[in-house]
Amino acid sequence: MRRTLALSGIVFAFVLAGGILDRTGVSAVATFLVTGIALAGVAWTIGVATESVGARYGPAVTGALQSTLGNLPELFIVLFALAAGELVVAQYSILGSIFANALLVLGLAITVGAVRAPGAVMTFSHRLPMDTATLLILAVFIISLLGVSDQAGDAASDNAMAISIVGAVLLLAVYGLWIWGYLRAETRAEPALEQPAHDALPFRFSVGLLATSGVAAALVSEWFVHAIDPAVQELGISKAFTGLVIVAIAGNAVENVVAVQLAAKRKYDLAVSVVKNSVVQIACFLWPVLVLASLAFAEDLTFVVPPLFVGALLLMALALWQITGDGEATPFEGASLIALYVVLATIVWFE
């Protein structure tokens, strides 16, 4: 517990420093960097607290809690970006979270896990990968249809928001049916971490840490979004790259660390489930919720994305189905996912 307390103290020190920098306005770049580190740290404390709280209620609930609350930073970042009129940052942050988890994090987990596996073949149950692949294909189908309609300029493209609302409601309904069945069917699954990466935390302390981290996530997200515009201009990077890569990696620190740790410990089913649960939750729960929430803002968030990302999402869904659908993965397949992510990030860097 001492180690966890010490690391949590460092995280909240970065949160405090980010708040001071935001209020003083000394340097947008410094605020951007410090709050980016704070975002990653807050994501970690949320993961630690969620695991300790969820341990009381069984592994299925723990996994669902970890995926849901682990996405709090992304939720707040997008909400504050929409409030600030930063639609590019909002949309690219969601896309970045999907790509970072599905390609980079899963690729790292597969590479690490397969290298340590007998015969360099990582094996896992294919039920969850197939379920999440179905949900992801549904989400990508809606996004692709809207993207094609927008590019064609047909009559439907004038009603992208209305179509997005219908798609959001349907995605939430299908996701709700799936998560209900998943929680009921997985009551005897193994714990999220057989040997936790952190010290055991008392229940009340975990609840307090979770509440504090949730507030911190909201505050840091606001400061981070406030610093984005002047910082990216000074650094010479695009808002698209910031949202797709920097925000995504910082906000998904929980999945980054936990999935690779599980794979290194040969907990292959759990490593894959942590990542794929997060991917499908962002695509089928978080994005639809934000589409509906955007009705309260001047900027409407829809499922319409540029053609590059329509193609990237289709390739991603196909790659995930191909690599994880048979319940086996090898080092080169993990490396292939990482390569796809690097190529996509490089393209966005030059846009």
Secondary structure, 3 states (H helix, E strand, C coil): CHHHHHHHHHHHHHHHHHHHHHHHCCCHHHHHHHHHHHHHHHHHHHHHHHHHHHHHHCHHHHHHHHHHHHCHHHHHHHHHHHHCCCHHHHHHHHHHHHHHHHHHHHHHHHHHHHHHCHHHCEECCCHHHHHHHHHHHHHHHHHHHHHHHHHHCCHHHHHHHHHHHHHHHHHHHHHHHHHHHHHHHCCCCCCCCCCCCCCCCCHHHHHHHHHHHHHHHHHHHHHHHHHHHHHHHHHCCCHHHHHHHHHHHHHCHHHHHHHHHHHHCCCHHHHHHHHHHHHHHHHHHHHHHHHHHHHHCCCCCCCCCCHHHHHHHHHHHHHHHHHHCCCEECHHHHHHHHHHHHHHHHHHHHC
